[in-house]
Amino acid sequence: MMIALIALTYLAFGLLAMSMFGHFRESMGRAPKTLESRLLCTGGWLALLASFVLGVMGYGWGYGSILFFGLMTLAALPVVLQLSYASRSLPKTLILAPVILIAGWFI
């Protein structure tokens, strides 16, 4: 379940990053449409909320909430590094994240 939570939190931060004009333009080579930006932002916040809820459901309030903040740090670092050094690879890894999420859920 830990791998699934990491993948979900990574997906959330990736979607939130892609909702920003500059990051979207660097990664996709074009400016985002308003609807795309809003959908990416909404999806990112929903994925972050789902990560918190699943962490609390799986590990309880005490450990789950602490785990959530640690996972946010762990998941934000690769997104920041990707945007800094290989911004074109972020959309490809965001497509791969749900596959890892599903596989990690069953491991």
N, CA, C and O of each residue as an XYZ file, in Angstrom:
428
protein
N       0.815     -1.189      0.000
C       0.000      0.000      0.000
C       0.867      1.265      0.000
O       0.448      2.315     -0.486
N       2.071      1.149      0.548
C       2.961      2.303      0.602
C       3.352      2.771     -0.798
O       3.411      3.973     -1.053
N       3.616      1.845     -1.696
C       3.980      2.203     -3.070
C       2.822      2.916     -3.750
O       3.028      3.873     -4.495
N       1.617      2.454     -3.496
C       0.434      3.102     -4.078
C       0.277      4.524     -3.556
O      -0.067      5.425     -4.320
N       0.521      4.735     -2.281
C       0.406      6.086     -1.716
C       1.472      7.015     -2.285
O       1.196      8.182     -2.562
N       2.682      6.504     -2.458
C       3.742      7.321     -3.049
C       3.380      7.686     -4.487
O       3.543      8.836     -4.897
N       2.893      6.719     -5.249
C       2.517      6.984     -6.649
C       1.371      7.983     -6.724
O       1.367      8.849     -7.598
N       0.406      7.879     -5.829
C      -0.729      8.799     -5.835
C      -0.295     10.219     -5.463
O      -0.758     11.188     -6.064
N       0.578     10.338     -4.490
C       1.071     11.657     -4.086
C       1.942     12.258     -5.179
O       1.874     13.461     -5.431
N       2.768     11.429     -5.839
C       3.565     11.902     -6.975
C       2.651     12.391     -8.099
O       2.899     13.439     -8.696
N       1.612     11.640     -8.377
C       0.649     12.035     -9.403
C       0.001     13.368     -9.048
O      -0.185     14.222     -9.915
N      -0.343     13.545     -7.778
C      -0.970     14.793     -7.337
C      -0.047     15.983     -7.558
O      -0.470     17.003     -8.102
N       1.203     15.863     -7.143
C       2.130     16.972     -7.326
C       2.453     17.210     -8.796
O       2.651     18.352     -9.212
N       2.506     16.149     -9.575
C       2.734     16.319    -11.004
C       1.586     17.042    -11.678
O       1.808     17.911    -12.521
N       0.366     16.693    -11.317
C      -0.799     17.377    -11.884
C      -0.858     18.830    -11.455
O      -1.190     19.704    -12.256
N      -0.536     19.093    -10.190
C      -0.520     20.476     -9.722
C       0.553     21.288    -10.439
O       0.338     22.455    -10.766
N       1.700     20.677    -10.681
C       2.758     21.379    -11.400
C       2.350     21.644    -12.847
O       2.604     22.724    -13.381
N       1.720     20.661    -13.474
C       1.305     20.829    -14.874
C       0.165     21.831    -15.018
O      -0.071     22.340    -16.114
N      -0.538     22.120    -13.940
C      -1.620     23.107    -14.019
C      -1.080     24.534    -14.102
O      -1.821     25.456    -14.442
N       0.194     24.720    -13.795
C       0.805     26.052    -13.864
C       1.264     26.345    -15.287
O       1.772     25.464    -15.981
N       1.083     27.578    -15.707
C       1.347     27.978    -17.089
C       2.778     27.667    -17.520
O       2.995     27.048    -18.561
N       3.744     28.093    -16.728
C       5.145     27.925    -17.117
C       5.567     26.467    -17.206
O       6.252     26.072    -18.150
N       5.162     25.670    -16.230
C       5.534     24.258    -16.238
C       4.856     23.519    -17.382
O       5.468     22.659    -18.015
N       3.604     23.845    -17.650
C       2.894     23.200    -18.752
C       3.569     23.537    -20.080
O       3.766     22.663    -20.925
N       3.920     24.806    -20.257
C       4.535     25.235    -21.508
C       5.895     24.579    -21.708
O       6.222     24.183    -22.827
N       6.696     24.454    -20.648
C       7.999     23.793    -20.759
C       7.853     22.309    -21.064
O       8.637     21.752    -21.832
N       6.861     21.672    -20.472
C       6.696     20.226    -20.630
C       6.015     19.844    -21.940
O       6.387     18.856    -22.573
N       5.025     20.621    -22.342
C       4.228     20.254    -23.511
C       4.576     21.047    -24.770
O       4.196     20.654    -25.873
N       5.288     22.150    -24.615
C       5.668     22.942    -25.768
C       4.591     23.895    -26.261
O       4.727     24.476    -27.338
N       3.541     24.061    -25.505
C       2.464     24.979    -25.871
C       1.821     25.499    -24.594
O       2.027     24.954    -23.510
N       1.046     26.552    -24.740
C       0.355     27.115    -23.579
C      -0.886     26.275    -23.251
O      -1.541     25.760    -24.157
N      -1.206     26.139    -21.976
C      -2.407     25.368    -21.618
C      -3.667     26.169    -21.866
O      -3.677     27.395    -21.755
N      -4.722     25.464    -22.201
C      -6.032     26.103    -22.276
C      -6.553     26.265    -20.852
O      -6.110     25.567    -19.939
N      -7.476     27.169    -20.670
C      -8.004     27.439    -19.335
C      -8.645     26.189    -18.732
O      -8.443     25.891    -17.555
N      -9.412     25.463    -19.536
C     -10.067     24.250    -19.041
C      -9.036     23.194    -18.655
O      -9.192     22.523    -17.634
N      -7.988     23.040    -19.456
C      -6.932     22.077    -19.130
C      -6.283     22.420    -17.795
O      -6.072     21.548    -16.952
N      -5.974     23.678    -17.617
C      -5.331     24.113    -16.383
C      -6.225     23.867    -15.172
O      -5.752     23.407    -14.132
N      -7.500     24.168    -15.300
C      -8.430     23.949    -14.180
C      -8.619     22.471    -13.881
O      -8.677     22.080    -12.715
N      -8.716     21.638    -14.920
C      -8.867     20.199    -14.707
C      -7.623     19.602    -14.057
O      -7.731     18.756    -13.169
N      -6.447     20.037    -14.494
C      -5.213     19.534    -13.892
C      -5.108     19.949    -12.427
O      -4.702     19.152    -11.581
N      -5.472     21.186    -12.128
C      -5.424     21.667    -10.744
C      -6.428     20.911     -9.872
O      -6.093     20.486     -8.766
N      -7.636     20.746    -10.360
C      -8.656     20.011     -9.606
C      -8.243     18.557     -9.405
O      -8.388     18.017     -8.308
N      -7.732     17.925    -10.451
C      -7.267     16.546    -10.330
C      -6.122     16.404     -9.354
O      -6.053     15.420     -8.618
N      -5.217     17.374     -9.336
C      -4.101     17.338     -8.398
C      -4.556     17.438     -6.953
O      -4.090     16.689     -6.094
N      -5.474     18.372     -6.686
C      -5.965     18.513     -5.317
C      -6.778     17.294     -4.879
O      -6.698     16.874     -3.724
N      -7.559     16.730     -5.801
C      -8.324     15.524     -5.462
C      -7.403     14.337     -5.196
O      -7.653     13.544     -4.288
N      -6.344     14.215     -5.984
C      -5.390     13.124     -5.762
C      -4.652     13.311     -4.439
O      -4.381     12.333     -3.742
N      -4.326     14.548     -4.086
C      -3.675     14.809     -2.808
C      -4.619     14.487     -1.648
O      -4.197     13.917     -0.641
N      -5.881     14.849     -1.787
C      -6.874     14.518     -0.766
C      -7.057     13.003     -0.650
O      -7.151     12.462      0.451
N      -7.105     12.330     -1.795
C      -7.245     10.870     -1.778
C      -6.041     10.209     -1.112
O      -6.191      9.217     -0.398
N      -4.862     10.749     -1.340
C      -3.671     10.216     -0.695
C      -3.759     10.355      0.821
O      -3.405      9.432      1.555
N      -4.226     11.494      1.284
C      -4.394     11.697      2.733
C      -5.427     10.740      3.308
O      -5.195     10.105      4.338
N      -6.562     10.642      2.640
C      -7.645      9.779      3.139
C      -7.206      8.319      3.156
O      -7.452      7.618      4.138
N      -6.566      7.851      2.099
C      -6.114      6.463      2.065
C      -5.034      6.192      3.108
O      -4.997      5.114      3.702
N      -4.162      7.162      3.330
C      -3.138      6.996      4.360
C      -3.738      6.897      5.752
O      -3.322      6.065      6.559
N      -4.718      7.746      6.030
C      -5.377      7.716      7.337
C      -6.204      6.444      7.492
O      -6.233      5.853      8.572
N      -6.876      6.019      6.427
C      -7.669      4.780      6.507
C      -6.772      3.562      6.687
O      -7.128      2.626      7.402
N      -5.624      3.572      6.047
C      -4.743      2.415      6.122
C      -3.889      2.348      7.371
O      -3.565      1.260      7.846
N      -3.518      3.514      7.911
C      -2.566      3.528      9.024
C      -3.075      4.235     10.264
O      -2.339      4.339     11.245
N      -4.299      4.724     10.259
C      -4.857      5.411     11.421
C      -4.483      6.886     11.417
O      -3.611      7.314     10.661
N      -5.159      7.667     12.280
C      -4.942      9.118     12.311
C      -3.528      9.480     12.730
O      -2.906     10.359     12.133
N      -3.029      8.824     13.726
C      -1.719      9.177     14.262
C      -0.599      8.971     13.258
O       0.124      9.908     12.918
N      -0.462      7.753     12.792
C       0.627      7.449     11.866
C       0.295      7.882     10.446
O       1.190      8.302      9.712
N      -0.955      7.792     10.042
C      -1.347      8.124      8.671
C      -1.140      9.580      8.315
O      -0.709      9.893      7.205
N      -1.444     10.477      9.246
C      -1.259     11.907      8.954
C       0.220     12.270      8.897
O       0.622     13.079      8.060
N       1.028     11.693      9.763
C       2.473     11.935      9.720
C       3.061     11.351      8.443
O       3.909     11.966      7.797
N       2.603     10.166      8.093
C       3.056      9.522      6.860
C       2.713     10.365      5.636
O       3.506     10.448      4.698
N       1.554     10.980      5.639
C       1.133     11.816      4.513
C       2.112     12.966      4.282
O       2.494     13.231      3.142
N       2.516     13.645      5.343
C       3.446     14.762      5.185
C       4.823     14.290      4.728
O       5.490     14.980      3.957
N       5.246     13.140      5.188
C       6.501     12.574      4.698
C       6.417     12.191      3.228
O       7.362     12.401      2.468
N       5.282     11.628      2.833
C       5.091     11.257      1.427
C       5.016     12.480      0.530
O       5.440     12.427     -0.624
N       4.482     13.583      1.047
C       4.452     14.804      0.238
C       5.879     15.258     -0.062
O       6.175     15.667     -1.185
N       6.750     15.190      0.917
C       8.146     15.562      0.699
C       8.810     14.603     -0.268
O       9.526     15.023     -1.177
N       8.573     13.320     -0.073
C       9.186     12.300     -0.922
C       8.696     12.387     -2.366
O       9.470     12.139     -3.291
N       7.459     12.724     -2.570
C       6.895     12.779     -3.915
C       7.177     14.104     -4.611
O       7.262     14.150     -5.839
N       7.323     15.172     -3.850
C       7.570     16.481     -4.473
C       8.982     16.579     -5.025
O       9.205     17.264     -6.023
N       9.926     15.917     -4.406
C      11.315     16.009     -4.854
C      11.517     15.530     -6.285
O      12.151     16.246     -7.060
N      11.014     14.359     -6.683
C      11.195     13.957     -8.081
C      10.498     14.889     -9.074
O      10.993     15.098    -10.181
N       9.360     15.444     -8.684
C       8.659     16.368     -9.578
C       9.504     17.620     -9.785
O       9.643     18.096    -10.912
N      10.064     18.151     -8.714
C      10.909     19.341     -8.813
C      12.150     19.051     -9.653
O      12.531     19.860    -10.498
N      12.774     17.909     -9.424
C      13.968     17.558    -10.200
C      13.639     17.342    -11.669
O      14.407     17.747    -12.542
N      12.517     16.716    -11.950
C      12.115     16.528    -13.340
C      11.853     17.855    -14.021
O      12.260     18.054    -15.165
N      11.185     18.759    -13.342
C      10.908     20.065    -13.940
C      12.187     20.862    -14.148
O      12.264     21.678    -15.066
N      13.189     20.635    -13.309
C      14.441     21.371    -13.440
C      15.333     20.816    -14.540
O      15.956     21.583    -15.274
N      15.403     19.503    -14.663
C      16.390     18.904    -15.548
C      15.815     18.200    -16.772
O      16.494     18.108    -17.795
N      14.598     17.706    -16.697
C      14.015     16.970    -17.822
C      12.514     17.203    -17.851
O      11.733     16.276    -17.637
N      12.111     18.438    -18.113
C      10.693     18.785    -18.009
C       9.821     18.063    -19.032
O       8.630     17.864    -18.792
N      10.386     17.673    -20.152
C       9.595     16.954    -21.166
C       9.212     15.548    -20.720
O       8.293     14.955    -21.284
N       9.897     15.007    -19.723
C       9.592     13.639    -19.269
C       8.458     13.594    -18.257
O       7.937     12.514    -17.979
N       8.064     14.724    -17.702
C       7.022     14.714    -16.667
C       5.684     14.177    -17.164
O       5.091     13.348    -16.473
N       5.172     14.599    -18.324
C       3.892     14.020    -18.768
C       3.946     12.506    -18.977
O       2.956     11.812    -18.744
N       5.095     11.996    -19.415
C       5.219     10.543    -19.618
C       5.177      9.795    -18.290
O       4.551      8.739    -18.194
N       5.831     10.329    -17.277
C       5.807      9.645    -15.985
C       4.459      9.808    -15.285
O       4.071      8.965    -14.476
N       3.747     10.888    -15.596
C       2.405     11.032    -15.026
C       1.439     10.015    -15.620
O       0.475      9.620    -14.965
N       1.687      9.594    -16.843
C       0.875      8.531    -17.444
C       1.211      7.195    -16.786
O       0.340      6.340    -16.627
N       2.473      7.020    -16.407
C       2.913      5.776    -15.786
C       2.492      5.670    -14.314
O       2.362      4.563    -13.792
N       2.281      6.794    -13.648
C       1.966      6.788    -12.213
C       0.708      5.996    -11.856
O       0.739      5.260    -10.869
N      -0.408      6.103    -12.608
C      -1.571      5.275    -12.248
C      -1.312      3.770    -12.380
O      -1.891      2.978    -11.637
N      -0.459      3.378    -13.306
C      -0.117      1.960    -13.444
C       0.627      1.488    -12.201
O       0.347      0.411    -11.675
N       1.568      2.290    -11.738
C       2.297      1.951    -10.509
C       1.361      1.972     -9.309
O       1.494      1.152     -8.401
N       0.421      2.901     -9.302
C      -0.562      2.997     -8.228
C      -1.375      1.712     -8.129
O      -1.545      1.172     -7.037
N      -1.871      1.227     -9.238
C      -2.694      0.020     -9.242
C      -1.857     -1.198     -8.874
O      -2.289     -2.043     -8.091
N      -0.661     -1.283     -9.441
C       0.219     -2.421     -9.118
C       0.624     -2.385     -7.646
O       0.659     -3.425     -6.988
N       0.930     -1.202     -7.127
C       1.324     -1.073     -5.732
C       0.198     -1.368     -4.765
O       0.445     -1.789     -3.635
N      -1.020     -1.156     -5.188
C      -2.155     -1.442     -4.317
C      -2.300     -2.937     -4.049
O      -2.716     -3.348     -2.966
N      -1.950     -3.748     -5.056
C      -2.118     -5.192     -4.923
C      -0.876     -5.908     -4.421
O      -0.913     -7.116     -4.186
N       0.217     -5.186     -4.253
C       1.445     -5.847     -3.770
C       1.410     -5.937     -2.263
O       2.345     -6.457     -1.655
